[in-house]
Amino acid sequence: MNPVSDAPHTADSSAAAPVAASGWLARLQPGLFGIPMGLLGLAGTWTRLGRPAPEAAPGVAGVSMAIAALGALIWAVLCVLWLAKWLRHREQVHGMWRHPLQGSFLALVPVSTLLVVTYYAPLSAGTPWRVPTLALLGAALLLQLAIAWQVVSQLTTGRITAEQVTPALYLPPVAGGFVGAMALQALGLHGWAVLLFGIGLGGWALLEARILHRLFAGPLPLGLRPTLGLEMAPASVGALTLAVLWPELPADVLLVALGIGTGPVLAVLSRWHWWTEAPFSPGFWSFSFPIAAYAGVGVEAVHRGGWSVAVAWLATLLASTVIGYLALRTLALWRDGQLLPPA
């Protein structure tokens, strides 16, 4: 669930546009938070791979912790940079908040924070870190609620035109509901987690028909096509949330959820010629978290169904290959000074 870093600049809008600026800090985009989301999602898949019998998969825990540490480090650096951006370019950030399209992208900030809480919350149990973890969770949920309120308000009052309807709209209400539910569950707040999961399902139902109608109408603008990976997110991440909230859920139910998630995956892959026409950008990280979630559900189904662990390994390695490719291409952009959109 991770939009293209420069995608907001490709859509016209009658709403207030962000203030133009040329410094690298001013050109920092919220889509970069998709990188730690993809890495933390992949770390969770590796954790699930070795959970039933850690002794049978030596090194799996180490791989998971290393990937998660990298994701958390990138998340922390981006949080500091975005705080600096808000202090130095406040009007630009406020303009992004009011913008129908960029407002959705801003949801990646709290959603990635919720994912950090999801991964590390179990480690805080019984330690003094539990209180700061709860505080971080509360702050992320409040910010997520504010962004979702803004976007849903614009959508339901006609301020988001048909051209501005993209899968990025899933981020505030749906991603916040699903990932927030996993974070609450990780802290042992099951009842609140189930409630938030229901809110995410409601947001998905609210948006699905309108977004599919826009996608069936024709290709998105070139700069937005890398965000097509977000189309896979609700079903994949929703299935993973089911597995997290109900650990005793049978494998058959997870397979049904995987089957539902397969439809959007095939729909995205069938339009490969659309998104491969776009030059590589951080927006392609929109594929990372949904793919990691899809693989994670597959691993859970294998363990709960008692099937060959080779299937779980295959799913994990395929997800790792895709995300590793994204990481290498992103490093190449950074090396060439093209990670941020031009002034």
N, C-alpha and C positions, 0 to 999 in steps of 0.2 A: 504494500500500500504506500507508493512512493512516487510523487510526480516529478516530471521533468523540471530541472532547475530554472530553465528560461521559458517554460511554457506559458506562464501568465502573460507574457508580453505579446503572445500571438493572437489573443482573442480581443475583439473590440468590445467595448462596454460603455453604456451610458452612465455607469456609476463613476464615482471619483477614482481616477487612476493614481497610482503611487507617484510620488515625486521622483523625477529623474535624477540620477546621481551617477558619478563616474568612478569613485574610489572602490577598491576591491571589497571593503567592508560593506559599502552601500549595495554592491552587486551580489552579496551573499543571499542565497535563496533557500527557503525552507525545504525544498526538495532534497537537499543534502542529508536531511535527517532520515531519508529512506535507506541510507547506507548502514547506519547502526541497526535499523529495524531488520534489514535482511540478515545481517551478521548474527544478531541475537536470536532471530527465528531459526537460523541454521544451528546455532549452539543448542537450542532446545531440542532440535531433532536428534543431534548427536547424544544428548543426555538421555532421551527416550530409547535410543538404540541400545545403550548399555545398562539400562535400569533393571530389567528382570534378573540378570546374572552378570554383574560387573566382572567377575573373575573369568567369564567366557569371552570377554571382549577387552583385553588389556589395552590401555592407551586411549580408550574412548572417552573416559572422563577428562583426561588431559587435553584432548582435542577440543572438547566442549568448552572447558574453562578458558583455553587460549583464545578461541573464537569470540566467546562472550566478553573477555577482557578487552579485546581489540574493539568490539562494538561499543562497550561502555566507555572506553577512552575517547573514541570518536564522538560519541554522544556528549560527553562532558566538555570537550573542546568546542563543539558546535554551540552548546548552551552558553558558554562564556562569550563566544563571538557574537551570538545573537543578543545577549544582554548589552554588549558594547554597541551593537548596531542600534538597539532601541534607545540607548542613551545619546548617541551621536546623530542618528537619523530618525528621530521619533515620528516626524510627519510622514516619512516614507513608509514606516511600519504601520502607522495608522491608516494610510491609504491602502495598503495591502489588506488590512483587516476589513475595510469597507468594500473592497473589490469583490464582485460575485465569484470570480474564479480563484484569485489568490487567497481569499479567505478560507477556502477549502484546503488549500495547500498548507496553510498555517497549522492545521490540525495535526500535521506530522510531528510538531514539537511535543504536545502532550501525549500523543499516541506512542511515540518512541520512549518517552519517560515512563509510561505505564508498562511498556515491555521490559525496561530495565528493572522496574519493581517486580514484575512477574518472575524474572530469572533469579534475582538476588534476594527476594523476600524470604524464601525458606532458610537462607543462611543467617537471617537476622533473628530468627525465632529464639527466644530465651536469652537475647543479648541486648545491651543498651542501644543497639542500632535499630531496634524495632520501632521506637518512637519517631526517629527521623524518617524511617521508611514510610510510616503511616502519614507523616506530614507531607512527604513528597507525593504520595499517592493522592492525598486530598487536594493538593495544589494542582496536580495534573488533571484530576477529574473536574475541578472547578473551571480550569481553562478550557478543557474539552467541552464542557457544557456551554460556556459562553460562545465558543466558536460555532458549535452545533446550532445554538439558538439563532445566531446571526444568519447562518446559511439557510436554515429552514425558514426563517422569517422572510428572507429575500425570495426563496423559491415559492413559498405559498402566497406571496403577494404580487407575483408577476414581475419581480425586478431581475430575475434571471431569465434571459431570453433563450430560445431554443438553441442558438449557436453556442451558448455558454454552458449547456448541459453536457457534462463529460463524466466519466467514471470517478473523477476526483471528488464528486459530491458524496461518494460513499464514505470518504474519510471522516468527516466530523461525527455524524450520528452512528454509522454502522461500525467503523473501526474502533471508535471510542467505546461503544457498547461492548463489543466482543473482547477487545484487548483489556478494557477496564474490568470486565468480568473475570478474566484470567488473573489479573493482578489482585483483585479482591479475594479470589479463591486461594491464591498463594499465601495470603495473610490470614487465612482461616475464616474469612467472612462470607460463608457460603450463601446465606440468605440474600445478602446485598448483591452478591455475584450473580445469582439467578435472576434477580430483578433487573440488573443492568443488562444481562444477556437478552432478556425479553425486550428491553428498550431498543437494543441493537437490531433485533429481529423486526421490530416495528418500523425502525428507520429504513431497513432494507426493503420492506414491503412498500413503504411510501415512495421510495426512489426507483425501484426496479423497472417498473413499466415505462417511466419517462426516460430513463437512461437507455434502455433497450430500444425504444422508439427512435432516439437520436442516433444510436449506433447503426440501426437498420436503414437509416435515411441516407447514409453515405459516409465516406471517410472523414475523420477529424482533420483539422488543419495539421500541416506537416509537423510543426513544433510540438503538438500535443499527442502525436501518435505513440511515442514511447510510453505514455501513461496508460495504454491499453491493458497493461498488466494488471491494473487495478480492477479490471472487469472480473478477474479470477478471484479477487480477494474475499468478497462476502461469503461465498459458498465454502471456500477452503478454510478461511479463518473461523467461520462459524462452526465447521465440522471439528476443528481443533479445540474450540471452546467447549463443545459438547464433551469431548474426551477428557478435558481438564476438569470440568465441573462434576462429571459423574464417572469416577475411575472404574466403577463396576459395570459400566455400560457394555453390553455384549458386542463382540466383533461384528455381528450382522448389522447392527444399527450403524456402526461406523462405516461399514461398506456401503450402506444406503447413502450416507452423507458424502462418501467419496464419489459415488455415482452421480449425485447431484452436482458436485464440484467438477466432475469431468466435462459436463456440458460447456461451461464457460471456458475451460482450458482449451477444448477443441475449437470453440468459436474464435478464440484469440489466435490459435495456431493457424486456423484456416485463412486468416487475413495477414499472414506473415509478410506478403508483398507490400502491405500498407506500412507496417512499422519498420520494415527493413529499408524503406526508402529514406527514412530520417537518419541523419548523421548521429553517431553515438553521442550520448550525453548522460549525465547522472539520472535522467528520467527513466532510463532502462532498469534502474533499481526497482521500479514499480513491479517488476516480475519476481523479485527476490523473496519478499516475505510470503506472498501467496504460494510460491513453489515450495518454500521451506515448510509452510503450514500443511500443504498437501502431502508432502513426504512424511511429516510428523504424524499425521493421521494414519497413513499407511503403516508406519512402524507400530503405532498403537494397535491397529487391527491385527497385525501379524502376531504380536505378543499375546493379545487377548484371545485370538483364535487358535493359538498353538501351532501356527504354520511355520514353514521353513524360515529361519532367520536370514537366509540368503536374500529373500525378497525385501526385507527391511534394509539390509546393507545396500542393495541395488538402489532403492528409493533414496537413501541418504547420500550415496555417492553421486547420483544424478543431480540432486539438488546442490551438492557441494561443487560439482563441476560447473553448473550454470552460474552460481554465485562467485566462484573463483574467477570465471571468465569476466564477469562484470567488474570484479575488483581489479584485475589486470588492465582492462580497458580504462577504468577510472584513474588508475595510477599513471597511465600514459597521457591522459588529459592533463593531469596535474603537472607532469614533467614538461609538457609542451605549453603550459600556461593557459590552457583552454578549459579549465574546470568550471570557471564562473562565466556567465554570459557577458558579452562585450558591453561596454558602456553605451 
